[in-house]
Amino acid sequence: MEGYTLPSGFIVKELCIMFTNGEYNIFLFQPPVNRYLSHVEQRTIHYTTRQLNNLSYEDGDIPYEVLHHVLSKYSDYSIFTFSDVVTKLIQEALPSSKVTNIQTLGFNMPTVLPPPPCFRIHNPRYCALAKCIEIKNFINWFD
């Protein structure tokens, strides 16, 4: 999951769901409707877009308001993620699901990731798909 960590909370921009067979779904969310952004938050989004993930805040084909509905489609799966912020967000959306932050299993996300088969030019370290691949590789190794 990629997005914007702001003083007012995390905004999800890109979500990658990877299955054990290596297939994946990527969702790119539109900005939340009626969300006020302070000047500092606007600057943070601008920096993140230009320097890290190359995801324009205005891009997206899925309304932000259906994020929880999208996540609910995966409630029967074991969910592995990286970061406390994402773990908390998913656990709040899916309270009966098992969500594991793989950092608790000893995983550290590499600072350099290989380029994934992605649809845009960007730093793989800030790509939901690249992170998904690393998480899947770790879980396969861990099992």
N, C-alpha and C positions, 0 to 999 in steps of 0.2 A: 504494500500500500504506500502510495506517495501522496503528498499533499503539502499543506502549509501549517506549520506550528506557530500559532499566533497567541497573543496574550488572552484573547477571548475564547480560545479553544482551537482544536485541530479541524481543519477543513480537508476532507478527502478529495483528491483530484483524480487519482488513478488507482484502480484496484485490480490486482491479478489473482485469480484463483487457479491453482495448479493441482491437478489430480495425480494420483500415484502412477498412472500410466504415462505421464509426461504431457498430456493434453492440458490446455489452459484456456481460460477466458479472461479477457482484459476489458475493463469498463472504464470509460473516461466520463467523469461527471461534470455537468454544467455547474456554474457557481450557485450557491444557495440563494433562494429568493428572499428578498427583504432582509439581508444580512448587512448590517452597518459595519463598515471597516474604518477604523481610525487611520489617521495619516501614517502612523508607525506601521500598522498592519498592511497598508497599501505598499509601503516601501519594502516590507519583508517579502510580500508576494512578488513584487517587481524584481527584487534581488534573486529570489529563489528561481523565478522563471528564467532570468537572464544568465545566471551563473551556475545553476545546479541541474534542474530537471527539464528545462525547455518546454514546460507545459504552461501555455498561456492560461491565465485565470478565466478568461472568457470562453475558452474551448470546452468542448464536451458534447456528447450526444445523448446523455442520459440525465434526466432531471435529478438534481441532488436529493429531492424529497423522496425518491424511491430507494435510497441507499439501504435502509433497513429491510425493505422488501427484497432487494437483491441478495443481501446477506442471509435472509431467512431461507432462501432456496438451498443453502448449504448447512442448515442447522443439524442435519443427521450425520455429518462428517466430523472426524477429528480434525481440528483446525490448529495449524502451527503457524506462528507468526514471529516477527522480530520487532521488538520494542515494547516498552510498557504502555506507551500512548495507544498503539494499535491494538494491543491485547485488551486494554480496558474498553476501547471503543467497540470492539467486536463482542466482548463478553457482555457489555451493557445491551447491545442489540440482540444477542442470542443468549439469554441468561441460563438456559438449560443445556447449552452446548459445552463441550470440553475444548477450551482454548488454551494452548500452551505457547508461552513465550520461550523460544528455544535458547534464549540467553540463560535461562534457568537450567538448561541441560549442558551448559559449558560452551555454547556457540558464540563466536565473535564474528560479526560481519566483516569480511575483508575490506580494506580501504580501496582496493582496486578490484573490479569485477570484469570478467570478459564481456565483450559486446554481445547482447542477446539478439535474436532475430526479431528486431523491433521495427516499428513504423516511423521512427523519427531519429534524428541525430541528437545525441545527448550524452551526458556522462553516465555510464552504466551504474555507477554507485548510487544514482538517484533515479533508478528505473525499477518500477514494480516487478516487471518480468525478470530482470536480472537478479533481483533479490529473491524472487520465488524459486528460481533455478538453484541458487545457493542453499536456500532452506531445504528444498527437496533433496539435493545432494547430501546435505548433512543428515536429514532424517533417514535416507537410505543407508548411509554409513552407520548411523546410530542404531538402527534396527539390527 
